[in-house]
Amino acid sequence: MPAKAKGAKTAAPGRGTRRGGRRRAFEVLYGLTFVPAESDQALEFAFAETPRAASEADAGDRQDFAWDLVRGVWAKRADLDEIITRFSRHWKIARIARIELTILRLALYEILHLPDVPPKVAINEAVELAKRFGDENSKNFVNGILDAVARAVDNDTLGIR
């Protein structure tokens, strides 16, 4: 194993694993916006067939987290879309670009259903995905909706949880 460079920072435990898992989940879920999975078996197939980097091939924790996200988001997408519709004023789901919709679903799932993920982390990770995969307006659009949802969750005005 190569020596750590002087002054190099070590990632917090799990951070790289979760970031990579989110990216993998995003890629799978984005693909499903083109060819939806009609069954659990089809969902598993889509997950298994989505290409991944060689460095991710043996990262079990990352793949487990990614699979949990894919399965959870896919199962809850109607509920997530309802929330997105409520908070994306003047934007119907059909008008939201697939990249942003996928990122929003993923982050909302984390905010609402993964208590070990702080909402700020889910929002920051979503903004990073939007910077990487979206256009110049994506990060602001995603951040605005997720921030409004997080405030509603904090104020207990979302009506779910």
N, C-alpha and C positions, 0 to 999 in steps of 0.2 A: 504494500500500500504506500503511495507517495506521501511524503511528509507534508504537513500542513504549512502553507506559506505563512511567513511572519506577518502578523497583523490580520490574517484572514479571519473572518467571522464564521462561527459555527451556527448553523440554523437551529432554531428551537426544535426540540424533539417533536416529530409529527408534522412540522410545518411543511417541509418539502413533500412529505408523503401526502398530506391533504391537498396541497396545491396541485400536485400532479394528478391526484384523484379527481379533483374538480375539473381539471382540463380534460381528462379522459371522459368524464361524465358529460361535459359539455359537448365533446365531439360526437359521442354516441347519441345524445338527445337531439343534437342538431340534425344528424342523419335521419333520425326518426321523424323529423318534420317533413321530410320528403317521402319516406316510405314507412308509414306507421306500423308498429307491431300490433297484430291483432290477437296475440295470445302471449302467455308467459314464456312459452317455448320460443316464439318469434323474438321476444325481447332478449332472451338469453343469447339467441343466435346473433342478433344485431350487436350485442355487447362483445361477443367473442370474435366477430368478424371485423369490427372497426379496427383499422390499423393502429398500431401503437409503436412508440419508439423502442428500440432494442433495449435501452436502459430500463424500460418499464416492464419488460417481459417477466422478470423474476421478483418484482416488488409486490409481494403479497398483500401487505397492509394497504398500499395505495390502490391496488385493484379491488380489494374488499370494500374500501371506502367508496370508490367510484361505482361499484356495482350497487351498493346501498343507495347512493344518490340516484342512479338511473332508475332503479326499481321504485324508489319512493316518489320521485318526481313524476314518473310515468303513471303511477297509480293515482296521484293527487292532482294531475294536470288540470282537470275541470275546475276544481276548487281554487287552484293557483291562478288560473285564467280569470276566474270571477274577481279575485282580489286585484289582479293587474288591471282589469277593466274599471274597477272602482277608483283606482288611484292614477290611472293614465287618462286624465281628462281630455276629452275630444279625440281619443284614439281608440278605435275598436280593435279587438285582437287581430282581425284579418288585415288591418293596416300596419301593424307592428312588424318590422323586419324580423325574419326568422332568427337571426343571430341575437338580437336584443331580447326577443321573446324567450329564447332558450336560456339566456343568461338570467333573465328575471325569474323564470320558473325555478331554476336551480338555486338562486340565492334566497328566494322566498321559501322554498322548501327547507333550506337550512335554518332560516330565521324562525320559522313556525314549528318545525318538527325535530330539530336537533338542539336540545337544550345545552349541550356542551360546546356549541359554536356561538360565541357572542355575536349579536347582530352586526356590530361594527366590523368584525372580521368577515362575515358573509358579504357585507356591502363592499368592503375594500377589495376582496377577491373578485367580486362581480365586476367592479370597475376595472380591475386589471385585465380580466377576460375581454371586456368591452374595448379597452385600449388595443389589445392584441388582435382581436378578430373583427371589431366593428369599424365604423367610419369615425370621422372627427367629432360627430355629434353623439355617438353611442354612449360614451362614458357619462355625459351630463344627463342624458335621458334615463339611463339605468340608475344612476345615483339619485336623481330626483324622485323617482318612483319608490325605490327601496328606502330612502330616507323617510319619506312620508309614511310608508308602511311601518317602519321601525318606530316612529313617533306614535303611531296609532297603537302599536303593541305596548309601548311603554305607558301610554295613557289609558290602556285597557278600553279603547274605543273601536278596536277592530271587529269585535263580536265573535271571535273564535280564539282558539289556543288550547 
